[in-house]
Amino acid sequence: MKPLHHIKKFTALLLLLIFPVMLQAQEEYMMELGVHGGGSFYMGDANTTGFFRNTESAFGVLWRYNFNPRYSLKVDATRAKVSGDTKTSGNAFPLGQEISFGKDIYNVGGQFEFNFNGYGYNLRNCKRFSPYIFAGLGVALATGENSTGFGVNLPFGAGVKYKLAPRLNIGLEFSMHKFFSDKLDDVKGSNRLSLADPYEIKSSWLKNKDWYSFTMISISYDFMSRIRRCNNN
């Protein structure tokens, strides 16, 4: 009977070690904090159709509030570079002028996300992997080439997220940002082509052609448990 007694003691000890891990794996967390990084590109008068043309670097931080496994609010702050060159734009400019430029973008925005799968780690009716879509509102500062522009932008896009562990997430996301300012590709200087209004045709601020895009890999950590366990003193 002694071997059986030892097996029971070992099984009980193993359950005591595993049970807290199982409880943690079934917890739902309300918030995430993380970082993201990847590439950025510009579309406008100096790049009318070329996705990922002149891709530059982008990086930043993110915070996410999970209302439930389907819906989330994400707020992020990102610094990125964009560049363009009219030689490959496909446009013909006055007097045959050509120009290249580079700008820094400082972007802050918020987006509402919808997960196609209920997203969670070992939660009922949830999966560790989910594609999602999002849309929101942001502001951005574009600076460089002796020109600075500040404006509202409308971000939208799609991504995928995966839980590596109960509190650790990785993701891949593609976003487009409609920038309501003509200053993104504007440059200042003597005898330089102005892409803010190259044809000197006045139009509504709603009709500008400036866009920028981020393709980002993110990693985030969950905190603030939604399920609170009782602690017996």
TAMODA-V969753 format. One record per run of one state. SS is the DSSP state (2 for helix, 1 for strand, 0 for the rest). FROM is the first residue (numbers start at 1). TO is the last residue. If there is no record, write none. Layout:
SS;FROM;TO / SS;FROM;TO
This chain:
0;1;1 / 2;2;25 / 0;26;28 / 1;29;44 / 0;45;46 / 1;47;47 / 0;48;55 / 1;56;66 / 0;67;70 / 1;71;85 / 2;86;88 / 0;89;93 / 2;94;96 / 0;97;99 / 1;100;115 / 0;116;118 / 1;119;119 / 0;120;126 / 1;127;127 / 0;128;128 / 1;129;144 / 0;145;146 / 1;147;165 / 0;166;167 / 1;168;179 / 0;180;204 / 2;205;207 / 0;208;210 / 1;211;225 / 0;226;233
